[in-house]
Amino acid sequence: MKREVKKYLYDIKTSIESINEYLGNERDFFKYEENKILRRAVEREIEIIGEATNRILKIEHEIVIENARKIVDTRNWVIHAYDSVDNTIIWGIVTIHLPKLLIEVEQLLEK
């Protein structure tokens, strides 16, 4: 695996860990929804995850990241359709999909 790809995988891992740090152990959607700064921080980390994934796909086509295209599409949605970002969808991504992505990225980094 190219060094550059490892860097992007590490960026994804760091962004997921940052989201987990922002949210803390008490995961409360209503607190998330009420806190604009928290929402913007999470959205920014999702942008980073999507951009890093996109760069990986351009460099090494052999690397398999489940739902990679959806990750990149989510990044584009958050950036370009910022006025229609749905907090419920972001919350689902954070609570359901990012834990799986973190495991996948950690496994790729171990190779």
Short mmCIF file of the C-alpha atoms (twelve columns), coordinates in Angstrom:
data_MODEL
# 
_entry.id   MODEL 
# 
loop_
_atom_site.group_PDB 
_atom_site.id 
_atom_site.type_symbol 
_atom_site.label_atom_id 
_atom_site.label_alt_id 
_atom_site.label_comp_id 
_atom_site.label_asym_id 
_atom_site.label_seq_id 
_atom_site.Cartn_x 
_atom_site.Cartn_y 
_atom_site.Cartn_z 
_atom_site.pdbx_PDB_model_num 
ATOM 1   C CA . MET A 1   0.000   0.000  0.000  1 
ATOM 2   C CA . LYS A 2   1.309   3.426  -0.931 1 
ATOM 3   C CA . ARG A 3   2.344   5.729  1.867  1 
ATOM 4   C CA . GLU A 4   -0.058  8.407  0.632  1 
ATOM 5   C CA . VAL A 5   -2.982  5.991  0.904  1 
ATOM 6   C CA . LYS A 6   -2.002  5.132  4.478  1 
ATOM 7   C CA . LYS A 7   -2.025  8.846  5.265  1 
ATOM 8   C CA . TYR A 8   -5.572  9.187  3.918  1 
ATOM 9   C CA . LEU A 9   -6.694  6.100  5.843  1 
ATOM 10  C CA . TYR A 10  -5.211  7.624  8.960  1 
ATOM 11  C CA . ASP A 11  -7.086  10.871 8.216  1 
ATOM 12  C CA . ILE A 12  -10.351 8.907  8.036  1 
ATOM 13  C CA . LYS A 13  -9.553  7.165  11.314 1 
ATOM 14  C CA . THR A 14  -8.682  10.462 12.998 1 
ATOM 15  C CA . SER A 15  -11.896 12.116 11.788 1 
ATOM 16  C CA . ILE A 16  -14.044 9.257  13.084 1 
ATOM 17  C CA . GLU A 17  -12.245 9.372  16.420 1 
ATOM 18  C CA . SER A 18  -12.752 13.152 16.530 1 
ATOM 19  C CA . ILE A 19  -16.490 12.739 15.947 1 
ATOM 20  C CA . ASN A 20  -16.605 10.198 18.768 1 
ATOM 21  C CA . GLU A 21  -14.739 12.644 20.995 1 
ATOM 22  C CA . TYR A 22  -17.101 15.511 20.116 1 
ATOM 23  C CA . LEU A 23  -20.168 13.407 20.914 1 
ATOM 24  C CA . GLY A 24  -18.760 11.789 24.047 1 
ATOM 25  C CA . ASN A 25  -20.237 8.692  25.646 1 
ATOM 26  C CA . GLU A 26  -23.705 10.166 26.021 1 
ATOM 27  C CA . ARG A 27  -25.121 10.001 22.527 1 
ATOM 28  C CA . ASP A 28  -28.195 12.186 22.470 1 
ATOM 29  C CA . PHE A 29  -29.658 13.163 19.101 1 
ATOM 30  C CA . PHE A 30  -31.628 16.056 20.554 1 
ATOM 31  C CA . LYS A 31  -28.507 17.587 22.131 1 
ATOM 32  C CA . TYR A 32  -26.723 17.113 18.820 1 
ATOM 33  C CA . GLU A 33  -29.555 18.758 16.926 1 
ATOM 34  C CA . GLU A 34  -29.637 21.750 19.292 1 
ATOM 35  C CA . ASN A 35  -25.877 22.400 19.144 1 
ATOM 36  C CA . LYS A 36  -24.935 24.168 15.905 1 
ATOM 37  C CA . ILE A 37  -21.208 24.137 16.665 1 
ATOM 38  C CA . LEU A 38  -21.279 20.381 17.284 1 
ATOM 39  C CA . ARG A 39  -23.251 19.755 14.094 1 
ATOM 40  C CA . ARG A 40  -20.828 21.821 12.037 1 
ATOM 41  C CA . ALA A 41  -17.837 20.045 13.578 1 
ATOM 42  C CA . VAL A 42  -19.309 16.632 12.762 1 
ATOM 43  C CA . GLU A 43  -20.193 17.739 9.239  1 
ATOM 44  C CA . ARG A 44  -16.627 18.972 8.698  1 
ATOM 45  C CA . GLU A 45  -15.204 15.629 9.786  1 
ATOM 46  C CA . ILE A 46  -17.599 13.878 7.385  1 
ATOM 47  C CA . GLU A 47  -16.286 16.135 4.616  1 
ATOM 48  C CA . ILE A 48  -12.724 15.076 5.470  1 
ATOM 49  C CA . ILE A 49  -13.707 11.397 5.501  1 
ATOM 50  C CA . GLY A 50  -15.312 11.758 2.082  1 
ATOM 51  C CA . GLU A 51  -12.410 13.666 0.567  1 
ATOM 52  C CA . ALA A 52  -9.840  11.207 1.910  1 
ATOM 53  C CA . THR A 53  -11.897 8.313  0.545  1 
ATOM 54  C CA . ASN A 54  -12.125 10.005 -2.842 1 
ATOM 55  C CA . ARG A 55  -8.356  10.486 -2.965 1 
ATOM 56  C CA . ILE A 56  -7.769  6.849  -2.033 1 
ATOM 57  C CA . LEU A 57  -10.059 5.698  -4.847 1 
ATOM 58  C CA . LYS A 58  -8.107  7.816  -7.329 1 
ATOM 59  C CA . ILE A 59  -4.725  6.461  -6.212 1 
ATOM 60  C CA . GLU A 60  -5.324  2.765  -5.525 1 
ATOM 61  C CA . HIS A 61  -8.262  1.169  -7.245 1 
ATOM 62  C CA . GLU A 62  -7.542  -2.182 -5.571 1 
ATOM 63  C CA . ILE A 63  -8.390  -0.948 -2.081 1 
ATOM 64  C CA . VAL A 64  -11.893 -1.940 -1.120 1 
ATOM 65  C CA . ILE A 65  -13.780 0.373  1.190  1 
ATOM 66  C CA . GLU A 66  -17.376 -0.675 1.620  1 
ATOM 67  C CA . ASN A 67  -19.756 2.048  0.441  1 
ATOM 68  C CA . ALA A 68  -16.852 4.189  -0.782 1 
ATOM 69  C CA . ARG A 69  -18.963 5.855  -3.439 1 
ATOM 70  C CA . LYS A 70  -21.672 6.673  -0.882 1 
ATOM 71  C CA . ILE A 71  -19.043 8.149  1.429  1 
ATOM 72  C CA . VAL A 72  -17.821 10.461 -1.334 1 
ATOM 73  C CA . ASP A 73  -21.402 11.318 -2.316 1 
ATOM 74  C CA . THR A 74  -22.178 12.218 1.305  1 
ATOM 75  C CA . ARG A 75  -19.192 14.551 1.357  1 
ATOM 76  C CA . ASN A 76  -20.459 16.241 -1.788 1 
ATOM 77  C CA . TRP A 77  -23.966 16.536 -0.340 1 
ATOM 78  C CA . VAL A 78  -22.717 18.124 2.892  1 
ATOM 79  C CA . ILE A 79  -20.536 20.612 1.005  1 
ATOM 80  C CA . HIS A 80  -22.700 21.501 -1.974 1 
ATOM 81  C CA . ALA A 81  -26.190 21.090 -0.538 1 
ATOM 82  C CA . TYR A 82  -25.338 22.514 2.865  1 
ATOM 83  C CA . ASP A 83  -28.771 24.098 3.114  1 
ATOM 84  C CA . SER A 84  -30.533 20.753 2.885  1 
ATOM 85  C CA . VAL A 85  -28.365 18.663 5.216  1 
ATOM 86  C CA . ASP A 86  -30.653 16.488 7.298  1 
ATOM 87  C CA . ASN A 87  -29.526 16.059 10.905 1 
ATOM 88  C CA . THR A 88  -31.298 12.704 11.119 1 
ATOM 89  C CA . ILE A 89  -29.315 11.324 8.188  1 
ATOM 90  C CA . ILE A 90  -26.026 12.632 9.594  1 
ATOM 91  C CA . TRP A 91  -26.891 11.086 12.969 1 
ATOM 92  C CA . GLY A 92  -27.558 7.730  11.276 1 
ATOM 93  C CA . ILE A 93  -24.222 7.911  9.493  1 
ATOM 94  C CA . VAL A 94  -22.432 8.724  12.735 1 
ATOM 95  C CA . THR A 95  -24.114 6.054  14.862 1 
ATOM 96  C CA . ILE A 96  -24.514 3.217  12.360 1 
ATOM 97  C CA . HIS A 97  -21.979 3.549  9.556  1 
ATOM 98  C CA . LEU A 98  -18.909 5.212  11.057 1 
ATOM 99  C CA . PRO A 99  -18.244 2.485  13.665 1 
ATOM 100 C CA . LYS A 100 -18.129 -0.065 10.816 1 
ATOM 101 C CA . LEU A 101 -15.904 2.204  8.719  1 
ATOM 102 C CA . LEU A 102 -13.520 2.652  11.634 1 
ATOM 103 C CA . ILE A 103 -13.053 -1.115 11.937 1 
ATOM 104 C CA . GLU A 104 -12.540 -1.417 8.193  1 
ATOM 105 C CA . VAL A 105 -9.949  1.379  8.111  1 
ATOM 106 C CA . GLU A 106 -8.066  -0.030 11.092 1 
ATOM 107 C CA . GLN A 107 -7.884  -3.409 9.341  1 
ATOM 108 C CA . LEU A 108 -6.541  -1.769 6.183  1 
ATOM 109 C CA . LEU A 109 -3.915  0.116  8.198  1 
ATOM 110 C CA . GLU A 110 -2.746  -3.139 9.797  1 
ATOM 111 C CA . LYS A 111 -1.890  -4.621 6.401  1 
# 
